[in-house]
Amino acid sequence: MYESHLRPSSHGNHGERVVAGKRLVQTATDIFVGWGSFRGHDYYVRRFRDMKIIPTVELVAPRLAEFATACGETLARAHARSGDPVAIAAYLGKDDGFRDAVVSFAGRYADQNDADHAQLADAVASGAVPAHSD
């Protein structure tokens, strides 16, 4: 638990803490989410919905740019909802500095990804890393 390093949670139940966090960062949460305690342990509970679409390579690949954009927007919205919008805006400023830094980081990250993949492909080709295709 982080509480040994931080101040105690304002929630009386760790399941409640998780639910409050989910509601803070998600635009819509499962209406059947909840919490409770049993035999001295706190629990977070939710109804499992089996009708979710699980993204596969075949499903995502033709729409990778759109999928990445949606993921980025969702993450940005979650972070914006979890913080003070005025403080975030003040931190980011009015110029393009933050945007430029993120674009620069993304380019360097993509280059590192390419280098890592090339190294893995070489290791597979040489037999140093076993691999098979299904």
N, C-alpha and C positions, 0 to 999 in steps of 0.2 A: 504494500500500500504506500501511496505517496504521502499519506498523512504523517508518517514519521519524519518526513523532510519538509513538509509544508504545514500550514495551519489546518486544523481539523475541518472536515467538510461541514457545510451548513445544513446538509441533509442528514436526517437521523438514520437513514438506511442506504447502504451502498447501491442497491437496486434502484432506489429513487434517484440517487445521484446520476446513475447511467441514463435513466429515462429523461431527467431534466436536461442532461447534455445532448441527448438525441433530439429532443424537442427544440433545443436552442439552435442546433446546426442544420437540421433538416427542414425543408419547406413544408413537408407533410410526413407525419409519422403514422405508423399503424395504430388504428383506434383501439386495438386490443392489447396494447403494450401496458405493462404494469410492473409492480414489485411486491415483494413480501418477504417474510422471514419464516424460517422453519428450523427448529432445533439449533438455534443460535447462529444460523447462517443467513445472510441477506441474499436475495435472488432478484434478478431481472427476468421478467417473463414476457413472452409475446406469442401470439398465434402465428404459426408458420404457414405461409401462403405458398403452395406449390405451383401457383400459376405464374411465377416470375419467369421472365425470359433470361436464360443464361447466355451471355454473349459468347459465341464461338469465333474462331478465326474466319471461318467461311462467312459468317454473318457480319462481322465487323470490318474485314479487310476492304471491301469495296467502298466503305463509308468511314475509313479511318480518320480522315481529317475532321469530319463532322462529329464522330464519336469523341475524339480528343477535345474538340471545342466544347462539347456538352459536358464532358468530365471537368474541364477547366472552369467552366462557368458555374457548375454545381459546387466545386471546391471553393471558388471565390465567394459565392453566395453564402456558403456555410461559414467561412471565416468572417465575412462581413457581418453576419447575424450574431456571431459569438463575441464580437468586440464592440467597442464604442465607435460608431461611424465617424464622429467628429474627430476623435483621436487618430483613427486610421487615415482619414483624409488629410489631416495636418501632417502626419508622418510622411505620407506619399508626396505631398506638395502639389504644386500646380503645373510644374514643368514635366518634361518627358523623361526625367532621370530614372524613375522607377521602371517605367515601361522599357527603356533602353537597357537597363540592367537585366531585366527578366529575359529580353530577347537575346542578349549576349550570353547569358547563362544557358539558355535553351540551345543555342548554337554549339557552345562548348560541350554541353551534355550529349547532344546528338553525335558530335564528333567522337566523344569517348565511347558512346554506345557502338558506333561503327568499328572503332579500334578493338573493343572487347569482343564483338562478334567475329571479326576477322581472326583474332587470336583463338577463339573457340573453334571456328571452322578449321583452322590450321591444325589444331590439336586433334580434332575428330579425323581429319584427313590422314594425319600421321599415325593414328591409332592410339595416341596417348590418352584420349578420352573416348570411351566406348559410346557408340550411338547407334540407334536403329530408326528406321522410318516405318510408320504404320500405314 
